[in-house]
């Protein structure tokens, strides 16, 4: 992808191939938010945490967090930042539209609202992120570690997290059971 137009790769969905040997990305769907000469930034969108948010995070100042709200692991890179991913533009008017119908916020007010409101399918709190150094994602794509797909808000917010990887591959017209690795970008 050397010399490629960075805007042509973000936003995009990265769908991990079975031969990707990093356990952090097995059967993952990543919303690639930024791609450029300084590297790439994305969020894994199909990894809900097993414990409720109120057992995982502490807020300063302290606030009550609903026990039925679950966080999503956005990737293996730890961060002190949490992101709110939503399909509702009115949820945070300052959110950035990453792709058609997919909005990302770092607002403390949006985070508070997401942690204190009944959970809905169209709002997710993400912690951690997926990051690539310059050239790293290019190399992974050349090794056929990822499939590229257009972003679909309906896939991100309507597919069950444990089905999203299969659903994303099927949208590309492939059968997940028949995927095999081969060099090159798919």
C-alpha positions in Angstrom: 0.0 0.0 0.0 3.0 2.3 -0.2 2.0 5.5 -1.8 -1.7 4.7 -1.4 -4.2 7.5 -0.5 -4.6 7.1 3.3 -8.2 8.3 3.1 -9.1 5.2 1.0 -8.4 2.9 4.0 -10.3 4.7 6.7 -13.0 4.4 7.7 -13.0 0.7 6.9 -13.7 -2.6 8.7 -10.9 -4.9 9.2 -12.0 -8.5 9.6 -9.4 -10.9 10.9 -8.4 -13.9 8.9 -8.2 -17.3 10.7 -4.4 -17.4 10.3 -3.9 -14.1 12.2 -2.0 -15.6 15.2 -2.5 -12.7 17.6 -5.0 -13.9 20.2 -6.1 -10.2 20.7 -7.6 -10.3 17.2 -8.9 -13.8 16.7 -12.3 -13.5 15.0 -12.3 -9.8 15.5 -14.0 -7.0 13.6 -12.1 -3.7 13.8 -13.5 -0.3 13.0 -10.5 1.4 11.4 -11.0 5.1 12.3 -7.7 6.6 11.2 -5.0 5.5 8.8 -2.0 7.6 7.7 1.7 8.1 7.6 1.8 8.1 11.4 0.1 4.7 11.7 -3.4 3.6 12.2 -6.1 3.6 15.0 -9.1 1.4 15.3 -11.5 -0.1 17.8 -12.5 -3.8 18.0 -16.3 -3.7 17.9 -17.2 -7.2 18.8 -15.6 -7.9 22.1 -17.9 -7.2 25.1 -16.3 -7.7 28.5 -17.6 -10.5 30.7 -17.9 -8.3 33.8 -20.3 -5.4 34.1 -18.8 -1.9 33.9 -19.4 -1.2 37.6 -17.0 -4.1 38.4 -14.3 -3.0 36.0 -13.9 0.8 36.2 -13.6 3.3 39.0 -14.5 6.9 38.2 -13.0 10.1 39.7 -15.1 11.7 41.0 -17.1 8.6 42.0 -20.4 8.1 40.2 -22.9 5.3 40.2 -22.7 3.0 37.2 -25.5 0.7 36.3 -24.8 -3.0 36.9 -26.3 -4.0 33.5 -23.9 -1.9 31.4 -21.0 -3.8 29.9 -17.9 -2.3 28.3 -16.3 -3.4 25.1 -12.6 -4.1 24.7 -11.6 -1.8 21.9 -8.2 -3.5 21.5 -5.1 -4.6 23.3 -3.5 -1.2 23.7 -4.4 0.2 27.2 -5.7 3.7 27.4 -6.9 6.1 30.1 -9.5 7.2 27.5 -12.9 5.6 27.0 -14.8 6.1 23.8 -18.5 6.1 23.2 -19.5 4.5 19.9 -23.0 5.2 18.9 -25.4 5.3 15.9 -27.4 8.1 17.4 -26.1 11.5 16.3 -28.1 13.3 19.0 -26.4 11.2 21.8 -23.5 13.7 21.7 -23.7 16.6 19.3 -19.9 17.0 19.4 -19.2 13.3 18.4 -17.2 12.7 15.2 -19.0 10.8 12.5 -16.5 8.1 11.6 -18.6 6.6 8.9 -22.2 6.9 7.8 -24.3 6.4 10.9 -21.3 5.6 13.2 -20.3 8.3 15.7 -17.4 8.4 18.2 -17.2 10.5 21.3 -14.7 11.1 24.0 -17.0 13.5 25.9 -17.2 13.0 29.7 -20.9 13.8 29.5 -21.5 11.1 26.8 -19.5 8.6 28.9 -21.5 9.4 32.0 -24.8 9.1 30.1 -23.8 5.8 28.6 -22.7 4.4 32.0 -25.8 5.6 33.9 -28.6 4.9 31.4 -30.2 1.6 30.6 -28.1 -0.2 28.0 -29.2 0.0 24.4 -27.9 -1.7 21.3 -26.9 1.6 19.7 -24.5 2.9 22.4 -21.2 1.2 23.4 -18.5 2.2 25.7 -15.1 1.1 24.4 -11.9 0.8 26.5 -8.5 0.1 25.0 -7.8 0.4 21.2 -6.0 -1.2 18.3 -3.0 0.7 17.1 -0.5 0.2 14.4 2.9 1.9 13.9 3.6 3.3 10.4 3.8 0.4 8.0 2.7 -2.3 10.5 -0.9 -2.5 9.2 0.4 -2.5 5.6 2.5 -5.5 6.4 -0.4 -7.3 8.0 -2.6 -6.7 5.0 0.2 -7.9 2.7 0.3 -11.1 4.7 -3.5 -11.5 4.2 -4.1 -11.2 8.0 -7.2 -9.0 7.4 -10.1 -8.7 5.0 -11.2 -5.2 4.2 -14.9 -4.3 4.2 -17.0 -1.2 4.1 -18.3 0.1 7.4 -22.0 -0.8 8.1 -23.6 0.8 11.1 -26.2 -1.9 11.0 -23.5 -4.6 11.3 -21.8 -2.9 14.2 -24.9 -2.1 16.2 -27.3 -4.9 15.1 -25.2 -8.0 14.9 -24.7 -10.0 18.1 -21.0 -9.6 19.0 -20.4 -13.3 18.9 -21.9 -13.5 15.4 -20.4 -10.2 14.0 -17.3 -11.8 12.5 -19.3 -14.4 10.6 -21.9 -11.8 9.6 -19.2 -9.5 8.2 -17.5 -12.3 6.2 -20.9 -13.4 4.8 -21.6 -9.9 3.7 -18.6 -10.1 1.5 -20.0 -13.2 -0.1 -17.7 -15.7 1.6 -18.4 -18.7 3.9 -16.4 -18.2 7.1 -15.9 -22.0 7.3 -14.0 -22.0 4.0 -11.6 -19.1 4.6 -8.0 -19.9 3.9 -5.0 -17.5 3.9 -3.2 -16.4 0.8 -0.8 -13.5 0.3 -2.1 -10.1 -0.7 -4.9 -7.7 0.3 -8.4 -9.1 0.2 
